[in-house]
Amino acid sequence: MYIILKSFTSFLFVLLLRPDIVFAQPSCGEKVPALGIFEQISQVSLGGAVVLMILGIVIDHKFWKKALLLSALIPFFGWAYVNYFVDYAQLKKNIFNYNSSAEATLANIAEAQDRYKSEQGTYSKDMSKIYSHIGGAGGMNECVKILSIQAGFDHWRAEASHVSSPDKIIWDSRSGTSLKKG
């Protein structure tokens, strides 16, 4: 029983040390891991449990049979956790809210780009030049990180991500007007 408890604790410790399952700034919300990680954990855990169970059934030595069958419970607990205790609906809702925040920030940048272009005749990739043009109700959200801005004479493109979201939001002025999301 001690081995099972120790192994399960080790599994949870390793799971929490994954770089993409960390907590972001408290004011920005909890960092949401990519939902694909849960599918990978589920598949690997279930596969490991089946392999350990088959080995436990096939081996004739009594000690190894018990050890393998008991150790098959550890990955099975990981599979059960991912499939029965993770609230996917809430995670998707959080990701949607975070992505909406990033999109709103990009919308404010789009408005600033249009104002800058009307004054200067071109779009700017320098945020310091268009920062004074950023208006709107939200302005720049401190939880949204602007990953890149590319600007040319007739178009611009920006990528942003909320610090707590696993997704990137892309805004491209070539898909309609610059105020339309790409």
NORMO-V998480 format. One record per residue. N is the residue number from 1. RES is the residue in one letter. PHI is phi in radians with two decimals (* if undefined). NEAR is the number of other C-alpha atoms within 8 Angstrom. Layout:
n & res & phi & near
N & RES & PHI & NEAR
N & RES & PHI & NEAR
This chain:
n & res & phi & near
1 & M & * & 4
2 & Y & -1.06 & 5
3 & I & -1.13 & 6
4 & I & -1.13 & 11
5 & L & -1.10 & 8
6 & K & -1.14 & 8
7 & S & -1.17 & 9
8 & F & -1.13 & 10
9 & T & -1.11 & 8
10 & S & -1.10 & 8
11 & F & -1.08 & 9
12 & L & -1.14 & 8
13 & F & -1.09 & 8
14 & V & -1.15 & 8
15 & L & -1.08 & 8
16 & L & -1.29 & 8
17 & L & -1.49 & 8
18 & R & -1.03 & 8
19 & P & -1.08 & 5
20 & D & -1.57 & 6
21 & I & -2.08 & 11
22 & V & -2.21 & 10
23 & F & -1.69 & 9
24 & A & -1.49 & 10
25 & Q & -1.03 & 7
26 & P & -1.04 & 7
27 & S & -1.33 & 4
28 & C & -1.73 & 9
29 & G & 1.65 & 9
30 & E & -1.29 & 10
31 & K & -1.23 & 12
32 & V & -1.72 & 11
33 & P & -1.27 & 9
34 & A & -1.07 & 9
35 & L & -1.17 & 6
36 & G & -1.14 & 6
37 & I & -1.11 & 8
38 & F & -1.20 & 9
39 & E & -1.16 & 9
40 & Q & -1.12 & 8
41 & I & -1.06 & 11
42 & S & -1.09 & 12
43 & Q & -1.14 & 9
44 & V & -1.16 & 8
45 & S & -1.13 & 12
46 & L & -1.15 & 11
47 & G & -1.11 & 8
48 & G & -1.11 & 10
49 & A & -1.12 & 13
50 & V & -1.14 & 9
51 & V & -1.10 & 8
52 & L & -1.14 & 12
53 & M & -1.17 & 11
54 & I & -1.10 & 8
55 & L & -1.09 & 10
56 & G & -1.14 & 13
57 & I & -1.32 & 9
58 & V & -1.32 & 6
59 & I & -1.25 & 8
60 & D & -1.64 & 7
61 & H & -1.24 & 6
62 & K & -1.07 & 6
63 & F & -1.10 & 6
64 & W & -1.20 & 10
65 & K & -1.06 & 13
66 & K & -1.12 & 9
67 & A & -1.09 & 9
68 & L & -1.21 & 12
69 & L & -1.18 & 12
70 & L & -1.25 & 9
71 & S & -1.25 & 10
72 & A & -1.20 & 13
73 & L & -1.22 & 10
74 & I & -1.10 & 12
75 & P & -1.17 & 12
76 & F & -1.15 & 11
77 & F & -1.11 & 9
78 & G & -1.10 & 12
79 & W & -1.11 & 13
80 & A & -1.12 & 9
81 & Y & -1.06 & 9
82 & V & -1.16 & 12
83 & N & -1.55 & 8
84 & Y & -2.08 & 6
85 & F & -2.01 & 7
86 & V & -1.55 & 7
87 & D & -1.57 & 6
88 & Y & -1.15 & 6
89 & A & -1.09 & 6
90 & Q & -1.20 & 7
91 & L & -1.09 & 9
92 & K & -1.13 & 8
93 & K & -1.12 & 8
94 & N & -1.10 & 9
95 & I & -1.08 & 12
96 & F & -1.06 & 8
97 & N & -1.12 & 8
98 & Y & -1.12 & 11
99 & N & -1.16 & 14
100 & S & -1.13 & 8
101 & S & -1.12 & 11
102 & A & -1.16 & 14
103 & E & -1.16 & 10
104 & A & -1.12 & 9
105 & T & -1.14 & 13
106 & L & -1.16 & 11
107 & A & -1.13 & 10
108 & N & -1.16 & 14
109 & I & -1.17 & 10
110 & A & -1.09 & 10
111 & E & -1.10 & 13
112 & A & -1.14 & 13
113 & Q & -1.10 & 13
114 & D & -1.12 & 10
115 & R & -1.12 & 9
116 & Y & -1.11 & 14
117 & K & -1.15 & 11
118 & S & -1.14 & 8
119 & E & -1.52 & 6
120 & Q & -1.76 & 7
121 & G & 1.54 & 8
122 & T & -2.65 & 10
123 & Y & -1.47 & 15
124 & S & -2.09 & 13
125 & K & -1.74 & 8
126 & D & -1.66 & 7
127 & M & -1.08 & 7
128 & S & -1.16 & 6
129 & K & -1.32 & 7
130 & I & -1.72 & 13
131 & Y & -1.07 & 8
132 & S & -1.23 & 7
133 & H & -1.59 & 10
134 & I & -1.35 & 12
135 & G & -2.15 & 10
136 & G & 1.41 & 6
137 & A & -1.21 & 4
138 & G & -1.70 & 9
139 & G & 1.08 & 9
140 & M & -1.72 & 8
141 & N & -1.41 & 9
142 & E & -1.20 & 5
143 & C & -1.55 & 8
144 & V & -1.75 & 13
145 & K & -1.82 & 9
146 & I & -1.42 & 9
147 & L & -1.43 & 8
148 & S & -2.81 & 7
149 & I & -2.35 & 11
150 & Q & -2.08 & 8
151 & A & -2.38 & 10
152 & G & -2.21 & 9
153 & F & -1.18 & 7
154 & D & -1.98 & 6
155 & H & -2.70 & 11
156 & W & -2.60 & 15
157 & R & -2.52 & 11
158 & A & -2.39 & 13
159 & E & -2.14 & 12
160 & A & -2.49 & 15
161 & S & -2.60 & 15
162 & H & -1.29 & 15
163 & V & -1.11 & 10
164 & S & -1.76 & 13
165 & S & -1.83 & 13
166 & P & -1.43 & 11
167 & D & -1.69 & 9
168 & K & -1.91 & 10
169 & I & -1.89 & 10
170 & I & -2.02 & 10
171 & W & -2.17 & 11
172 & D & -2.24 & 13
173 & S & -1.34 & 14
174 & R & -1.31 & 9
175 & S & -1.61 & 9
176 & G & 1.65 & 6
177 & T & -1.71 & 7
178 & S & -1.22 & 15
179 & L & -1.50 & 8
180 & K & -1.76 & 10
181 & K & -1.23 & 10
182 & G & -1.56 & 8
